[in-house]
């Protein structure tokens, strides 16, 4: 467990990168989130923003059935406008 958690905190995008990208693509194709995220190139820069704010992985599994540090229930909140604001602020800060 210690080894797994260390990898989760140090390299979250390497562990959940493919699954989360595919999930976001399906959400976009089904109209749950903005259609621009059908393109994986639009998803890639946003993953670290979503995974960076970690929560208790046990709570996420209990409440959302996910082994990521964020729940799938948060995806529409982020990728329906909020992510555009977050990414523009990140770009402005750099």
Secondary structure, 3 states (H helix, E strand, C coil): CHHHHHHHHHCHHHHHHHHHHHHHHHHHHCCCCCHHHHCHHHHHCCHHHHHHCCCCHHHHHHHHCCCCCCCHHHHHHHHHHHHHHHHHHHHHHC
